[in-house]
C-alpha cells in the first residue's frame, strides 16, 4: 500500500501528457509541476499496471488513498493539494470528447466523483493531525530504529530500477536515493554521520572484497575503509556492504552522483555530495529532514546503538557478543580487533 503512495506512473504516458497540456492552458509551470506528479502517484495507487481513467469509477479506493495519506500523518494542506490535483485530472477527463465518446456513462461517473470529493474534503478538514508529527519516540526496538528504511525501501528500489535503465528522475527522487543510502549507513551499519560525510570517492574505489563465515553461511562483502584523522589520533572506520548494497552504492556513484556534479568545474572527492556538487554541509540535518518527508520520528545513530546494545547483544553467543562489542567499541580495554573481526561483526548486525 505504501508503495502506491510513493511510486508514480511515468509522466510521459499519453494520458499524463494530455493532462499536462490541459493544465498549460490555465496554470503556471510551478503549479503544473506540482499537480502532475500528485496525479501520477494517485493513478499508480489506483492501478499499478496501467494509467487509466477507470479510477473515476472507483470511489471506494479513492477514499482508501486518502485514508493511507492520513495513516502517514500527512498534513492537511498536503492532503488538500492531492485532492485538488485529482479533481483537476477528473475535469480534464470530462473535457475530452474522446473519453466521452468511448464511454457514454462517464459524465454520470464524474458527477458522482465530485460529490464524493466534497465528503473527502470534509474528512480532511475534520481529521486530527498531531501538532508535532514525528516527535514521539518509537525507536525503542530494532524494528522501530529501521522504520525509515523499511518504509522507503519499495520507493528506493523503484528508483534504482529506473535510474539503471537510463531513466531521468525528478530532483526529489535523486535526493531520495542519496538520503536513503546515508540512512542505511547510519541506521543499519551504525556509522556516525561524520564517517558517512567523510567517506571519499578514493576510498570507494579502493574497496576490497572479503568472504566472511557467519555460522554456516559464507558471505561476500565489499569493505570500505574510511580514514579519520584528528590531532590526537588516526582511526579507520570499516563499512561492510553485502552484494545488493554494493550494487546500490555503485548505481549511485555511476548514475546519480554525476548528475549532482554536472555543473561543477572543480572535482569534489567526497562520495556523498550536495545537489550542487559541493560538500554536504550538514548531513545530520538532511537525515532529519528525510525522516520528516515520510512523517517519521528522527532516529539518530546513538539511539540505534543503544537499542542494539540493549536488545540485540543478548541474543548472541559469547563469541559474537565479543565481536560486536569491539565493533561498537563498547569494551575500551579489549585488544584492538582485526579487520576481519570488524567485518564479521558488521555482517552479524
C-alpha positions, 0 to 999 in steps of 0.5 A: 500500500505504501508503495502506491503512495510513493511510486508514480506512473511515468509522466510521459504516458499519453494520458499524463501528457494530455493532462499536462497540456490541459493544465498549460492552458490555465496554470503556471509551470510551478503549479503544473509541476506540482499537480502532475506528479500528485496525479501520477502517484494517485493513478499508480495507487489506483492501478499499478499496471496501467494509467487509466481513467477507470479510477473515476469509477472507483470511489471506494479506493479513492477514499482508501488513498486518502485514508493511507495519506492520513495513516502517514500523518500527512498534513492537511494542506498536503492532503488538500493539494492531492485532492485538488490535483485529482479533481483537476485530472477528473475535469480534464477527463470530462473535457475530452470528447474522446473519453466521452465518446468511448464511454457514454456513462462517464459524465454520470461517473464524474458527477458522482466523483465530485460529490464524493470529493466534497465528503473527502474534503470534509474528512480532511478538514475534520481529521486530527493531525498531531501538532508535532508529527514525528516527535514521539519516540518509537525507536525503542526496538530494532524494528522501530530504529529501521522504520525509515528504511523499511518504509522507503525501501519499495520507493528506493528500489523503484528508483534504482530500477529506473535510474539503471535503465537510463531513466531521468528522475525528478530532483526529489527522487535523486535526493531520495536515493542519496538520503536513503543510502546515508540512512542505511549507513547510519541506521543499519551499519551504525556509522556516525554521520561524520564517517558517512560525510567523510567517506571519499570517492578514493576510498570507494574505489579502493574497496576490497572484497572479503568472504566472511563465515557467519555460522554456516553461511559464507558471505561476500562483502565489499569493505570500505575503509574510511580514514579519520584523522584528528590531532590526537589520533588516526582511526579507520572506520570499516563499512561492510556492504553485502552484494545488493548494497554494493550494487546500490552504492555503485548505481549511485556513484555511476548514475546519480552522483554525476548528475549532482556534479554536472555543473561543477568545474572543480572535482569534489572527492567526497562520495556523498555530495550536495545537489550542487556538487559541493560538500554536504554541509550538514548531513545530520540535518538532511537525515532529519529532514528525510525522516520528516518527508515520510512523517517519521520520528528522527532516529539518530545513530546513538539511539540505534546503538543503544537499542542494539546494545540493549536488545540485540547483544543478548541474543548472541553467543559469547563469541559474537557478543565479543565481536560486536562489542569491539565493533561498537567499541563498547569494551575500551580495554579489549585488544584492538580487533582485526579487520576481519573481526570488524567485518564479521561483526558488521555482517552479524548486525 
